[in-house]
């Protein structure tokens, strides 16, 4: 609910924004947020890489 409240607020002065986020209820998943003007999109991008614990093929 905190993410939804944040998204639904007005963002004065912000023209474009893009980035990644995680939710405490889904800590293994990468979320993406993209905002341009009045259009805001969020979605699931995949899984977080754990750096040194991740295997590299």
VOPA-833169 format. One record per atom (N, C-alpha, C, CB): residue in one letter; chain; x, y, z. Coordinates in nm, 4 decimals, always signed. Glycine has a CB too. Layout:
% VOPA-833169
ATOM   residu   chaine         px         py         pz
ATOM        A        A          X          Y          Z
...
% end
This chain:
% VOPA-833169
ATOM   residu   chaine         px         py         pz
ATOM        X        A    +0.0816    -0.1198    +0.0000
ATOM        X        A    +0.0000    +0.0000    +0.0000
ATOM        X        A    +0.0861    +0.1264    +0.0000
ATOM        X        A    -0.0929    -0.0003    +0.1202
ATOM        X        A    +0.2064    +0.1224    +0.0581
ATOM        X        A    +0.2908    +0.2410    +0.0599
ATOM        X        A    +0.3376    +0.2770    -0.0807
ATOM        X        A    +0.4110    +0.2193    +0.1514
ATOM        X        A    +0.3688    +0.1760    -0.1628
ATOM        X        A    +0.4102    +0.2032    -0.3003
ATOM        X        A    +0.2960    +0.2659    -0.3783
ATOM        X        A    +0.4576    +0.0745    -0.3694
ATOM        X        A    +0.1759    +0.2129    -0.3631
ATOM        X        A    +0.0592    +0.2679    -0.4329
ATOM        X        A    +0.0336    +0.4126    -0.3911
ATOM        X        A    -0.0655    +0.1820    -0.4050
ATOM        X        A    +0.0462    +0.4419    -0.2617
ATOM        X        A    +0.0267    +0.5789    -0.2139
ATOM        X        A    +0.1332    +0.6714    -0.2721
ATOM        X        A    +0.0304    +0.5838    -0.0597
ATOM        X        A    +0.2575    +0.6236    -0.2802
ATOM        X        A    +0.3663    +0.7025    -0.3382
ATOM        X        A    +0.3407    +0.7313    -0.4859
ATOM        X        A    +0.5000    +0.6296    -0.3213
ATOM        X        A    +0.2973    +0.6304    -0.5595
ATOM        X        A    +0.2718    +0.6460    -0.7031
ATOM        X        A    +0.1558    +0.7407    -0.7282
ATOM        X        A    +0.2431    +0.5104    -0.7676
ATOM        X        A    +0.0546    +0.7347    -0.6440
ATOM        X        A    -0.0654    +0.8160    -0.6647
ATOM        X        A    -0.0491    +0.9627    -0.6235
ATOM        X        A    -0.1794    +0.7561    -0.5884
ATOM        X        A    +0.0615    +0.9973    -0.5552
ATOM        X        A    +0.0862    +1.1371    -0.5194
ATOM        X        A    +0.1256    +1.2150    -0.6441
ATOM        X        A    +0.1968    +1.1482    -0.4107
ATOM        X        A    +0.1086    +1.3471    -0.6373
ATOM        X        A    +0.1598    +1.4294    -0.7474
ATOM        X        A    +0.3099    +1.4427    -0.7321
ATOM        X        A    +0.0917    +1.5700    -0.7502
ATOM        X        A    +0.3799    +1.4536    -0.8433
ATOM        X        A    +0.5257    +1.4650    -0.8446
ATOM        X        A    +0.5614    +1.5993    -0.9078
ATOM        X        A    +0.5924    +1.3454    -0.9230
ATOM        X        A    +0.5433    +1.7095    -0.8355
ATOM        X        A    +0.5695    +1.8417    -0.8958
ATOM        X        A    +0.7154    +1.8568    -0.9370
ATOM        X        A    +0.5320    +1.9537    -0.7976
ATOM        X        A    +0.7351    +1.9056    -1.0576
ATOM        X        A    +0.8693    +1.9289    -1.1085
ATOM        X        A    +0.9354    +1.8085    -1.1723
ATOM        X        A    +0.9543    +1.9770    -0.9997
ATOM        X        A    +0.8768    +1.6900    -1.1585
ATOM        X        A    +0.9350    +1.5691    -1.2176
ATOM        X        A    +0.8767    +1.5509    -1.3570
ATOM        X        A    +0.9076    +1.4428    -1.1284
ATOM        X        A    +0.9639    +1.5455    -1.4573
ATOM        X        A    +0.9211    +1.5273    -1.5952
ATOM        X        A    +0.9339    +1.3804    -1.6347
ATOM        X        A    +1.0039    +1.6166    -1.6903
ATOM        X        A    +1.0492    +1.3193    -1.6011
ATOM        X        A    +1.0729    +1.1774    -1.6315
ATOM        X        A    +1.1489    +1.1144    -1.5153
ATOM        X        A    +1.1525    +1.1605    -1.7655
ATOM        X        A    +1.1162    +0.9894    -1.4876
ATOM        X        A    +1.1885    +0.9144    -1.3837
ATOM        X        A    +1.1834    +0.7664    -1.4192
ATOM        X        A    +1.1272    +0.9399    -1.2410
ATOM        X        A    +1.2913    +0.6956    -1.3855
ATOM        X        A    +1.2959    +0.5523    -1.4117
ATOM        X        A    +1.3909    +0.4895    -1.3110
ATOM        X        A    +1.3409    +0.5220    -1.5586
ATOM        X        A    +1.3544    +0.3723    -1.2602
ATOM        X        A    +1.4425    +0.3068    -1.1650
ATOM        X        A    +1.3901    +0.1719    -1.1216
ATOM        X        A    +1.4626    +0.3939    -1.0452
ATOM        X        A    +1.4615    +0.1119    -1.0290
ATOM        X        A    +1.4273    -0.0197    -0.9777
ATOM        X        A    +1.3892    -0.0093    -0.8313
ATOM        X        A    +1.5439    -0.1180    -0.9963
ATOM        X        A    +1.3094    -0.1046    -0.7839
ATOM        X        A    +1.2689    -0.1078    -0.6439
ATOM        X        A    +1.2455    -0.2520    -0.6006
ATOM        X        A    +1.1415    -0.0227    -0.6213
ATOM        X        A    +1.2362    -0.2724    -0.4714
ATOM        X        A    +1.1984    -0.4022    -0.4182
ATOM        X        A    +1.0919    -0.3816    -0.3129
ATOM        X        A    +1.3206    -0.4773    -0.3597
ATOM        X        A    +1.0082    -0.4826    -0.2949
ATOM        X        A    +0.9039    -0.4791    -0.1939
ATOM        X        A    +0.9416    -0.5738    -0.0810
ATOM        X        A    +0.7662    -0.5168    -0.2545
ATOM        X        A    +0.9148    -0.5349    +0.0405
ATOM        X        A    +0.9470    -0.6189    +0.1560
ATOM        X        A    +0.8738    -0.7525    +0.1491
ATOM        X        A    +0.9116    -0.5464    +0.2864
ATOM        X        A    +0.7579    -0.7550    +0.0855
ATOM        X        A    +0.6804    -0.8792    +0.0747
ATOM        X        A    +0.7298    -0.9707    -0.0364
ATOM        X        A    +0.5351    -0.8470    +0.0515
ATOM        X        A    +0.8150    -0.9188    -0.1256
ATOM        X        A    +0.8714    -0.9964    -0.2368
ATOM        X        A    +1.0191    -0.9602    -0.2544
ATOM        X        A    +0.7922    -0.9703    -0.3691
ATOM        X        A    +1.1033    -0.9903    -0.1561
ATOM        X        A    +1.2413    -0.9409    -0.1563
ATOM        X        A    +1.3305    -0.9976    -0.2659
ATOM        X        A    +1.3032    -0.9702    -0.0258
ATOM        X        A    +1.2930    -1.1078    -0.3293
ATOM        X        A    +1.3780    -1.1670    -0.4320
ATOM        X        A    +1.3518    -1.1085    -0.5710
ATOM        X        A    +1.3574    -1.3168    -0.4351
ATOM        X        A    +1.2434    -1.0329    -0.5864
ATOM        X        A    +1.2052    -0.9816    -0.7174
ATOM        X        A    +1.2456    -0.8361    -0.7372
ATOM        X        A    +1.0565    -0.9960    -0.7367
ATOM        X        A    +1.2874    -0.8033    -0.8579
ATOM        X        A    +1.3195    -0.6664    -0.8970
ATOM        X        A    +1.1939    -0.6033    -0.9550
ATOM        X        A    +1.4376    -0.6623    -0.9999
ATOM        X        A    +1.1575    -0.4874    -0.9046
ATOM        X        A    +1.0480    -0.4113    -0.9622
ATOM        X        A    +1.1055    -0.2940    -1.0396
ATOM        X        A    +0.9497    -0.3628    -0.8528
ATOM        X        A    +1.0337    -0.2493    -1.1408
ATOM        X        A    +1.0780    -0.1333    -1.2187
ATOM        X        A    +0.9666    -0.0302    -1.2198
ATOM        X        A    +1.1173    -0.1741    -1.3644
ATOM        X        A    +1.0034    +0.0945    -1.2051
ATOM        X        A    +0.9079    +0.2045    -1.2143
ATOM        X        A    +0.9551    +0.2990    -1.3242
ATOM        X        A    +0.8935    +0.2796    -1.0771
ATOM        X        A    +0.8613    +0.3449    -1.4044
ATOM        X        A    +0.8904    +0.4368    -1.5139
ATOM        X        A    +0.7808    +0.5426    -1.5162
ATOM        X        A    +0.8999    +0.3616    -1.6515
ATOM        X        A    +0.8206    +0.6687    -1.5186
ATOM        X        A    +0.7250    +0.7780    -1.5169
ATOM        X        A    +0.7633    +0.8796    -1.6228
ATOM        X        A    +0.7184    +0.8436    -1.3778
ATOM        X        A    +0.6664    +0.9190    -1.7030
ATOM        X        A    +0.6843    +1.0253    -1.8020
ATOM        X        A    +0.5548    +1.1061    -1.8052
ATOM        X        A    +0.7198    +0.9670    -1.9452
ATOM        X        A    +0.5628    +1.2299    -1.7627
ATOM        X        A    +0.4426    +1.3123    -1.7540
ATOM        X        A    +0.3455    +1.2525    -1.6540
ATOM        X        A    +0.3758    +1.3262    -1.8917
ATOM        X        A    +0.2205    +1.2332    -1.6960
ATOM        X        A    +0.1188    +1.1773    -1.6074
ATOM        X        A    +0.1160    +1.0240    -1.6103
ATOM        X        A    -0.0176    +1.2315    -1.6455
ATOM        X        A    +0.1920    +0.9620    -1.6987
ATOM        X        A    +0.1920    +0.8163    -1.7134
ATOM        X        A    +0.2961    +0.7534    -1.6209
ATOM        X        A    +0.2197    +0.7765    -1.8601
ATOM        X        A    +0.2521    +0.6623    -1.5349
ATOM        X        A    +0.3415    +0.5910    -1.4444
ATOM        X        A    +0.3167    +0.4417    -1.4621
ATOM        X        A    +0.3196    +0.6351    -1.2954
ATOM        X        A    +0.4246    +0.3667    -1.4842
ATOM        X        A    +0.4151    +0.2212    -1.4997
ATOM        X        A    +0.5039    +0.1527    -1.3975
ATOM        X        A    +0.4546    +0.1781    -1.6428
ATOM        X        A    +0.4574    +0.0404    -1.3472
ATOM        X        A    +0.5396    -0.0442    -1.2623
ATOM        X        A    +0.5296    -0.1866    -1.3144
ATOM        X        A    +0.4956    -0.0354    -1.1127
ATOM        X        A    +0.6312    -0.2662    -1.2877
ATOM        X        A    +0.6278    -0.4048    -1.3322
ATOM        X        A    +0.7397    -0.4856    -1.2697
ATOM        X        A    +0.6368    -0.4119    -1.4833
ATOM        X        A    +0.7306    -0.6159    -1.2876
ATOM        X        A    +0.8326    -0.7078    -1.2379
ATOM        X        A    +0.9373    -0.7287    -1.3467
ATOM        X        A    +0.7697    -0.8437    -1.1945
ATOM        X        A    +1.0660    -0.7148    -1.3115
ATOM        X        A    +1.1749    -0.7299    -1.4082
ATOM        X        A    +1.2447    -0.8642    -1.3996
ATOM        X        A    +1.2754    -0.6210    -1.3887
ATOM        X        A    +1.2431    -0.9281    -1.2852
ATOM        X        A    +1.3144    -1.0541    -1.2691
ATOM        X        A    +1.3574    -1.0732    -1.1259
ATOM        X        A    +1.4350    -1.0599    -1.3611
ATOM        X        A    +1.4699    -1.1400    -1.1069
ATOM        X        A    +1.5221    -1.1670    -0.9737
ATOM        X        A    +1.6479    -1.0862    -0.9486
ATOM        X        A    +1.5505    -1.3160    -0.9561
ATOM        X        A    +1.6685    -1.0462    -0.8236
ATOM        X        A    +1.7909    -0.9762    -0.7857
ATOM        X        A    +1.9090    -1.0711    -0.7978
ATOM        X        A    +1.7805    -0.9198    -0.6416
ATOM        X        A    +2.0213    -1.0218    -0.8418
ATOM        X        A    +2.1459    -1.0969    -0.8448
ATOM        X        A    +2.2152    -1.0740    -0.7112
ATOM        X        A    +2.2372    -1.0537    -0.9656
ATOM        X        A    +2.2619    -1.1778    -0.6493
ATOM        X        A    +2.3226    -1.1657    -0.5169
ATOM        X        A    +2.4725    -1.1426    -0.5215
ATOM        X        A    +2.2942    -1.2887    -0.4368
ATOM        X        A    +2.5238    -1.0918    -0.6313
ATOM        X        A    +2.6651    -1.0578    -0.6443
ATOM        X        A    +2.7558    -1.1781    -0.6321
ATOM        X        A    +2.7030    -0.9565    -0.5413
ATOM        X        A    +2.8351    -1.1873    -0.5270
ATOM        X        A    +2.9349    -1.2936    -0.5120
ATOM        X        A    +2.8713    -1.4316    -0.4947
ATOM        X        A    +3.0246    -1.2637    -0.3934
ATOM        X        A    +2.7442    -1.4374    -0.4561
ATOM        X        A    +2.6779    -1.5660    -0.4387
ATOM        X        A    +2.6192    -1.6193    -0.5688
ATOM        X        A    +2.5691    -1.5541    -0.3351
ATOM        X        A    +2.6066    -1.5342    -0.6692
ATOM        X        A    +2.5482    -1.5756    -0.7962
ATOM        X        A    +2.6511    -1.6516    -0.8792
ATOM        X        A    +2.4956    -1.4536    -0.8742
ATOM        X        A    +2.6052    -1.7544    -0.9462
ATOM        X        A    +2.6972    -1.8285    -1.0326
ATOM        X        A    +2.7030    -1.7636    -1.1698
ATOM        X        A    +2.6544    -1.9764    -1.0447
ATOM        X        A    +2.8198    -1.7563    -1.2273
ATOM        X        A    +2.8396    -1.6972    -1.3587
ATOM        X        A    +2.8796    -1.8085    -1.4539
ATOM        X        A    +2.9472    -1.5838    -1.3552
ATOM        X        A    +2.8045    -1.8250    -1.5616
ATOM        X        A    +2.8332    -1.9333    -1.6567
ATOM        X        A    +2.9286    -1.8875    -1.7634
ATOM        X        A    +2.7052    -1.9845    -1.7208
% end
